[in-house]
Amino acid sequence: MQITASAISLNVDDVTASATFIKQHFGFHEEMSADGFVSLSRPDAGFNLIFLCIGLETFKPIHMRGHQVDGLLIVFVVDDIDTEYARIQAEGVAITTSLETEPWGERFFQVTDPNGVVIQLVQWITKPVA
């Protein structure tokens, strides 16, 4: 198998609110959209981030059509977590989890978009053990 592209699709109440938040604060741009759907990307992310309106008629599998994103973190690894933290604060974004450093070398913080999607920015202070 050869994977040629990757995407994460999330069901949310307000597609526009999540898309605007990601574009404004994380530099994604819109690749395509339709009623109840938007696909966002940035060249260095390695995947498209897709927001789908809850209850979208074309959503499959049907039994998950009405489910909202829950218990999921979108994680972006960055080079300078302190600079990103200051930037996000300066942009007026509410911080969900302040900067923390885990014993295994992960330094991170979290924000939450208008639909409850948690975005975590991470910098590895020490390289993770493989």
C-alpha positions as CSV (number, residue, x, y, z in Angstrom):
1,M,0.0,0.0,0.0
2,Q,1.1,3.5,-0.8
3,I,-0.6,6.3,1.1
4,T,-0.8,9.4,-1.1
5,A,-2.6,11.8,1.3
6,S,-4.1,11.8,4.8
7,A,-7.0,13.6,6.4
8,I,-8.8,13.9,9.7
9,S,-12.6,14.5,9.6
10,L,-14.4,15.9,12.6
11,N,-18.1,16.3,13.1
12,V,-19.0,19.7,14.6
13,D,-22.0,21.8,15.1
14,D,-20.6,24.9,13.4
15,V,-18.2,24.2,10.5
16,T,-17.5,27.8,9.8
17,A,-16.5,28.5,13.4
18,S,-14.0,25.7,13.6
19,A,-12.6,26.5,10.1
20,T,-12.2,30.2,10.9
21,F,-10.4,29.4,14.2
22,I,-7.9,27.0,12.5
23,K,-7.3,29.4,9.7
24,Q,-6.9,32.4,11.9
25,H,-4.7,30.9,14.6
26,F,-2.9,28.0,13.0
27,G,-2.3,29.1,9.4
28,F,-4.4,26.6,7.6
29,H,-6.1,27.5,4.3
30,E,-9.3,26.3,2.7
31,E,-8.8,23.8,-0.1
32,M,-12.4,23.1,-0.8
33,S,-15.8,23.5,0.8
34,A,-19.5,22.8,0.2
35,D,-22.6,23.1,2.3
36,G,-21.7,21.5,5.7
37,F,-18.2,20.7,4.7
38,V,-14.7,22.3,4.6
39,S,-11.3,20.9,4.0
40,L,-8.3,22.8,5.3
41,S,-4.6,22.3,4.8
42,R,-1.1,23.7,5.2
43,P,1.9,22.3,3.4
44,D,3.8,21.3,6.6
45,A,0.9,19.6,8.4
46,G,1.0,16.3,6.5
47,F,-2.8,15.9,6.5
48,N,-6.0,17.8,5.6
49,L,-8.2,18.8,8.5
50,I,-11.9,18.4,7.5
51,F,-14.9,19.7,9.4
52,L,-18.3,18.2,8.7
53,C,-21.6,19.5,10.0
54,I,-23.3,17.1,12.4
55,G,-26.1,15.2,10.7
56,L,-24.7,15.7,7.2
57,E,-26.8,13.4,5.0
58,T,-23.8,12.0,3.0
59,F,-21.8,11.1,6.2
60,K,-20.8,7.4,6.4
61,P,-21.1,5.2,8.4
62,I,-24.7,6.2,9.0
63,H,-24.7,5.1,12.7
64,M,-22.1,7.9,13.4
65,R,-23.8,10.6,11.5
66,G,-25.1,12.5,14.6
67,H,-21.9,12.1,16.7
68,Q,-19.9,15.1,17.7
69,V,-16.1,15.1,18.0
70,D,-15.3,14.1,21.6
71,G,-12.2,12.8,23.4
72,L,-9.9,13.7,20.5
73,L,-6.8,15.9,20.5
74,I,-5.4,17.5,17.3
75,V,-1.6,17.7,18.0
76,F,0.9,19.9,16.2
77,V,4.6,19.5,17.0
78,V,6.4,22.8,16.8
79,D,10.0,24.0,17.1
80,D,9.5,26.8,19.7
81,I,6.6,26.1,22.1
82,D,7.2,29.3,24.2
83,T,7.0,31.5,21.1
84,E,3.8,29.8,20.0
85,Y,2.3,30.1,23.5
86,A,3.0,33.9,23.6
87,R,1.6,34.3,20.0
88,I,-1.6,32.4,20.9
89,Q,-2.1,34.5,24.1
90,A,-1.4,37.7,22.1
91,E,-4.1,36.7,19.7
92,G,-6.6,36.5,22.6
93,V,-7.1,32.8,22.4
94,A,-8.2,31.3,25.7
95,I,-5.7,28.7,27.0
96,T,-7.3,25.4,28.0
97,T,-4.2,23.9,29.5
98,S,-1.2,26.2,30.3
99,L,2.3,25.2,29.4
100,E,3.4,22.0,31.1
101,T,6.4,19.8,30.8
102,E,6.0,16.0,31.2
103,P,8.8,13.9,32.8
104,W,9.3,12.2,29.4
105,G,10.2,15.5,27.7
106,E,7.0,16.7,26.1
107,R,6.3,20.4,26.7
108,F,2.8,21.4,25.6
109,F,-0.2,23.6,25.9
110,Q,-3.8,23.2,24.7
111,V,-6.5,25.5,23.3
112,T,-10.1,24.7,22.4
113,D,-12.0,25.8,19.3
114,P,-15.6,27.1,19.4
115,N,-16.9,23.6,18.9
116,G,-14.9,22.0,21.7
117,V,-12.1,20.6,19.5
118,V,-8.9,20.6,21.6
119,I,-5.7,21.6,19.8
120,Q,-2.4,20.8,21.5
121,L,0.9,22.3,20.5
122,V,3.9,20.2,21.6
123,Q,7.7,20.7,21.6
124,W,9.9,17.7,22.5
125,I,12.5,18.9,25.0
126,T,14.1,15.5,24.9
127,K,13.6,13.1,22.0
128,P,10.9,10.4,22.6
129,V,12.3,6.9,23.1
130,A,11.4,4.7,20.2
